[in-house]
Amino acid sequence: MSTRTVMNDYQFVDGTRLSSVIESLIFASPEPISAERICEIIAKGEENLGLETDAIEPFVEKLNQRYEENGLAFQIDLVGGGYTFATKKRYEPWLSIFQHENAYRKLSQSAIETLAIVAYKQPVTKPEVDDIRGVDSGYILRQLLEKVLIEVSGRLDAPGKPLLYRTTKHFLKHFGINSIEELPKPREIEEILKDDDMAEHRQFLFDRQLELQELREKAEDEDTTATALSLMEAVEHIDEEEVPDLDEYTAKELQLDEDQDEEEERETADHVGKKEFEPSEQTGKEYESAKKEEE
């Protein structure tokens, strides 16, 4: 198909425009869809059209121009060898929090380290990954396989025939790149890390990680916190008059209290002694009777 046909936008019998068909296929595809696949699907509906793969890119450019002229927030990007819809770069500040939170839920720090080794050293074996990280990476590699970020590409021609790992097309989509060649070089990474904007970015991620950690700890300690609050409320309801404050007593008042206690103890002792030695009325009569008998 010529560029002239692209500019005029082919119209099907039912009035549908070719650009709209391409747009709908890209929008409906759950994964980036290649130009070959788009041409294959369109050929099934219109065999005589003769749409070639190199004609898809001009249509995509025309669609993106239309989105830009109408001030829309999205565009069509080429990612992982296929076309997909994505929000424009200028809207990143409003989407950063959402994206960072999702990134933390998806990949751990260990997984990111292992994935970086596979991406830059692929194809690579597990022993090679273990040697670089200094720890066993079997569990992390299985996680990355489950997330379809890496895949087995074969076996190394060496004793034991260890498996070889490489990244997948889903890896390209996950990080928004079209090929492995678009990964930043080690020298570029050092320059990025030295950049002030990158420092703010790292601080942002660190703060978000702390907030999430605090939320998890708060949820775990919920029962303990509730018990502590109940105890504090109970203490607050105690009548302060029932618990005397010794700090309010002066030394003189404390001495008076001690003297009063000693006085009460002496009175009690005298009363008990008087009771023990005071003769009763019956004892007096017995004494007089015994005296008369002696006489």
C-alpha positions in Angstrom: 0.0 0.0 0.0 1.4 3.4 -0.9 1.8 6.4 1.3 -0.9 8.1 -0.7 -3.4 5.5 0.3 -2.3 5.9 3.9 -2.9 9.7 3.8 -6.3 9.2 2.3 -7.1 6.4 4.7 -8.7 3.4 3.0 -12.5 3.0 3.6 -14.1 -0.4 3.7 -17.6 -1.2 2.2 -19.3 -0.6 5.6 -17.7 2.8 5.9 -15.1 1.8 8.4 -11.7 3.5 8.1 -8.5 1.5 8.0 -6.9 3.7 10.6 -9.8 3.0 12.9 -9.4 -0.7 12.4 -5.7 -0.6 13.2 -6.5 1.6 16.3 -9.1 -0.8 17.6 -6.8 -3.8 17.2 -4.0 -2.1 19.1 -6.5 -1.0 21.8 -8.1 -4.4 22.2 -4.8 -6.4 22.3 -3.8 -7.3 25.9 -0.2 -7.5 24.7 1.8 -5.3 22.3 0.6 -6.4 18.8 3.1 -6.5 15.9 2.6 -5.0 12.5 2.7 -8.5 11.0 -0.2 -9.6 13.2 -2.2 -6.5 12.3 -1.8 -7.1 8.6 -2.6 -10.8 9.1 -5.9 -10.0 10.8 -6.9 -7.3 8.3 -6.1 -9.6 5.4 -8.6 -12.1 6.7 -11.4 -9.5 6.4 -10.2 -7.8 3.2 -8.0 -10.1 1.1 -7.7 -7.7 -1.9 -6.4 -4.9 0.3 -2.7 -6.0 0.1 -1.7 -4.2 3.3 2.1 -4.4 3.9 3.8 -4.3 7.3 5.7 -1.2 6.6 2.5 0.7 6.0 1.4 0.3 9.7 3.9 2.7 11.1 2.6 5.7 9.0 -0.9 4.9 10.2 0.3 4.9 13.8 2.1 8.2 13.3 -1.1 9.7 11.9 -3.1 8.4 14.9 -0.6 9.9 17.3 -0.8 13.2 15.5 -4.6 13.2 15.9 -4.2 12.4 19.7 -1.8 15.3 20.1 -4.0 17.8 18.2 -6.9 16.9 20.4 -4.9 17.1 23.7 -5.4 13.5 24.6 -3.4 11.9 27.5 -2.3 8.8 25.6 -0.4 7.7 22.5 0.6 4.5 20.7 4.2 3.3 21.4 6.3 0.6 19.9 7.2 -1.7 22.9 8.7 -5.2 22.7 8.3 -5.4 18.9 4.6 -4.5 19.0 2.3 -1.5 19.3 0.4 -0.6 22.5 -1.3 2.3 24.1 0.5 4.3 26.8 0.1 7.5 28.7 2.3 10.4 27.6 5.5 11.3 29.5 4.2 14.7 30.6 1.6 13.0 32.9 4.3 11.1 34.9 4.1 13.4 38.0 0.4 12.6 38.4 1.0 8.8 38.0 4.3 8.4 39.9 2.7 7.5 43.2 0.5 4.9 41.7 3.3 3.4 39.6 5.8 3.3 42.6 3.3 1.5 44.8 2.6 -1.1 42.1 6.3 -1.6 41.5 6.9 -2.4 45.2 4.1 -5.0 45.2 5.4 -6.7 42.1 9.2 -7.0 42.6 11.4 -7.3 45.7 14.9 -5.8 45.8 16.4 -9.3 45.5 14.3 -10.0 42.4 15.3 -6.7 40.8 19.0 -7.5 41.4 18.7 -11.0 39.9 16.7 -9.7 37.0 19.3 -7.1 36.2 22.0 -9.8 36.1 20.0 -11.9 33.7 19.2 -8.9 31.5 22.8 -7.7 31.2 24.5 -11.2 31.1 22.0 -13.2 29.2 22.0 -16.0 28.4 23.3 -16.8 31.9 23.2 -19.9 34.2 22.1 -20.1 37.8 25.7 -20.7 39.1 26.8 -17.6 37.3 24.0 -15.6 38.9 24.8 -17.1 42.3 28.5 -16.2 41.9 27.7 -12.5 41.2 25.1 -12.1 44.0 27.1 -14.2 46.5 23.9 -16.1 47.6 21.7 -18.9 46.2 19.3 -17.4 43.6 17.2 -20.5 42.9 14.0 -19.2 44.6 14.3 -15.8 43.0 14.8 -17.3 39.5 11.6 -19.4 40.0 9.7 -16.3 41.0 10.9 -14.4 37.9 9.9 -17.5 35.8 6.4 -17.4 37.3 6.1 -13.7 36.5 7.2 -14.5 32.9 10.0 -11.9 33.1 12.6 -14.5 32.3 12.6 -17.9 30.4 14.8 -20.9 29.8 16.6 -20.4 26.5 18.5 -23.8 26.5 21.4 -25.5 28.2 25.0 -24.6 28.4 27.4 -27.0 26.7 29.3 -27.8 29.9 29.5 -30.5 32.6 26.1 -30.8 34.2 24.3 -29.0 31.3 23.0 -26.1 33.4 20.0 -24.2 32.2 20.4 -20.9 30.4 18.1 -18.0 31.3 17.2 -14.9 29.3 14.6 -12.1 29.5 11.2 -12.3 27.8 9.0 -9.9 25.7 7.0 -9.4 28.9 10.2 -8.0 30.4 10.4 -5.4 27.6 6.8 -4.4 28.2 7.2 -4.3 32.0 10.0 -1.8 31.7 8.7 0.0 28.6 11.5 -0.7 26.2 11.5 -2.1 22.7 14.7 -4.2 22.9 17.5 -5.2 25.2 19.7 -2.7 23.4 17.7 0.1 25.0 18.8 -0.8 28.5 21.1 1.9 30.0 24.8 1.1 29.8 26.7 0.8 33.2 28.3 4.2 32.5 24.9 5.8 31.9 23.6 4.3 35.1 26.4 5.9 37.1 25.6 9.3 35.6 21.9 8.8 36.3 22.6 8.0 40.0 24.7 11.1 40.4 21.9 13.3 39.0 20.1 15.4 41.6 16.7 14.4 40.2 17.6 10.8 40.6 18.5 11.5 44.2 15.1 12.9 44.8 13.6 9.9 43.1 15.4 7.5 45.4 14.4 9.5 48.4 10.8 9.4 47.3 11.0 5.6 46.9 12.7 5.3 50.3 10.0 7.4 52.0 7.2 5.4 50.4 8.9 2.1 51.6 9.0 3.4 55.2 5.4 4.4 55.1 4.4 0.9 53.8 6.5 -0.7 56.5 4.9 1.4 59.2 1.5 0.5 58.0 2.3 -3.2 58.1 3.8 -2.9 61.7 0.7 -0.9 62.8 -1.6 -3.7 61.5 0.5 -6.4 63.2 0.5 -4.5 66.6 -3.2 -3.6 66.4 -4.2 -6.0 69.2 -1.4 -4.9 71.5 -2.1 -1.3 70.9 -5.8 -1.8 71.7 -4.9 -3.4 75.0 -2.5 -0.7 75.9 -5.1 2.0 75.2 -7.6 0.3 77.3 -5.2 0.2 80.2 -4.4 3.9 79.8 -8.1 4.7 79.8 -8.6 2.7 83.0 -5.7 4.6 84.7 -7.1 7.9 83.7 -10.5 7.1 85.3 -8.9 6.4 88.7 -10.0 9.0 91.3 -6.9 11.0 92.2 -8.2 11.5 95.8 -8.0 7.7 96.3 -4.2 7.7 95.7 -2.4 10.2 98.0 0.5 12.1 96.6 3.4 11.8 99.1 5.2 14.6 97.4 2.6 17.0 98.8 3.4 16.1 102.4 5.9 18.2 104.3 8.5 16.7 106.6 6.6 18.2 109.6 3.3 16.6 108.5 5.0 13.2 108.1 6.5 13.5 111.7 3.1 14.3 113.1 1.7 11.3 111.5 4.4 9.1 113.0 3.9 10.6 116.5 0.1 10.0 116.2 0.8 6.4 115.3 3.1 5.9 118.3 0.5 7.4 120.7 -2.2 5.1 119.4 0.1 2.1 119.9 0.9 3.1 123.6 -2.8 3.6 124.4 -3.6 0.2 123.0 -0.8 -1.4 125.1 -1.9 0.2 128.4 -5.5 -0.8 127.8 -4.4 -4.4 127.2 -2.2 -4.4 130.4 -5.0 -3.0 132.5 -7.3 -5.7 131.4 -4.8 -8.4 132.3 -4.0 -7.2 135.9 -7.3 -5.7 137.1 -8.9 -8.0 139.6 -12.5 -9.0 139.0 -15.3 -8.9 141.6 -15.3 -12.7 142.0 -11.6 -12.8 142.7 -12.1 -10.3 145.6 -14.8 -12.4 147.3 -12.6 -15.6 147.1 -9.8 -13.7 148.8 -11.9 -12.5 151.8 -13.3 -16.1 152.3 -9.8 -17.6 152.4 -8.7 -15.0 155.0 -11.6 -15.8 157.4 -10.8 -19.6 157.3 -7.2 -18.9 158.3 -8.4 -16.9 161.3 
